[in-house]
């Protein structure tokens, strides 16, 4: 039986995608606004985050805006 691969993105790739600093991605993760998985070998090590595609979609939906109608 083969292992299924879960789609994810790194904070660096996400920062490039949205044209923000990598530190901003870490702020969103630390604040809980963006869910990420720490893939470091040990909890004592510096965090290495992977952001699942499903969590990225939730983040985008929560931060999406619609144009207000002027009237």
C-alpha positions as CSV (number, residue, x, y, z in Angstrom):
1,X,0.0,0.0,0.0
2,X,1.5,3.4,-1.0
3,X,1.7,6.4,1.1
4,X,-0.5,9.4,0.1
5,X,1.2,12.7,-0.2
6,X,-0.4,15.7,1.5
7,X,-0.1,19.0,-0.4
8,X,1.5,21.8,1.6
9,X,3.3,25.1,1.2
10,X,6.3,26.5,3.1
11,X,6.1,29.9,4.8
12,X,8.7,31.2,2.4
13,X,6.7,30.1,-0.6
14,X,3.5,31.6,0.9
15,X,5.3,34.9,1.5
16,X,6.4,35.0,-2.1
17,X,2.9,34.2,-3.3
18,X,1.4,37.1,-1.3
19,X,4.3,39.4,-1.6
20,X,4.8,39.8,2.2
21,X,7.8,39.2,4.4
22,X,8.3,35.7,5.8
23,X,8.1,37.2,9.2
24,X,4.4,38.2,8.5
25,X,3.6,34.5,7.7
26,X,5.2,33.5,11.1
27,X,3.1,36.3,12.8
28,X,-0.1,34.8,11.3
29,X,1.0,31.3,12.5
30,X,1.9,32.4,16.0
31,X,-1.3,34.4,16.4
32,X,-3.4,31.3,15.4
33,X,-4.8,33.1,12.3
34,X,-3.0,30.6,10.0
35,X,-2.8,27.0,10.9
36,X,0.5,25.2,10.3
37,X,2.2,22.0,11.2
38,X,5.6,22.1,12.9
39,X,7.7,19.4,11.1
40,X,10.9,19.9,13.1
41,X,12.5,16.7,14.4
42,X,12.0,17.7,18.0
43,X,9.9,20.3,19.8
44,X,13.0,21.9,21.2
45,X,14.3,22.7,17.7
46,X,13.5,25.8,15.8
47,X,10.1,25.3,14.2
48,X,9.8,24.2,10.6
49,X,6.3,24.9,9.4
50,X,4.3,23.3,6.6
51,X,1.0,24.9,5.7
52,X,-1.5,22.4,4.4
53,X,-3.4,23.4,1.3
54,X,-6.7,23.0,3.1
55,X,-5.6,25.4,5.8
56,X,-4.4,27.9,3.3
57,X,-7.8,27.8,1.6
58,X,-9.5,28.4,5.0
59,X,-7.1,31.3,5.7
60,X,-7.8,32.8,2.3
61,X,-11.6,32.5,2.7
62,X,-11.4,34.2,6.1
63,X,-9.4,37.1,4.8
64,X,-11.3,37.5,1.5
65,X,-13.1,40.7,1.0
66,X,-15.9,41.7,-1.3
67,X,-16.2,45.1,-2.9
68,X,-18.7,47.2,-1.0
69,X,-21.4,48.6,-3.2
70,X,-21.5,52.3,-3.4
71,X,-24.9,53.7,-3.4
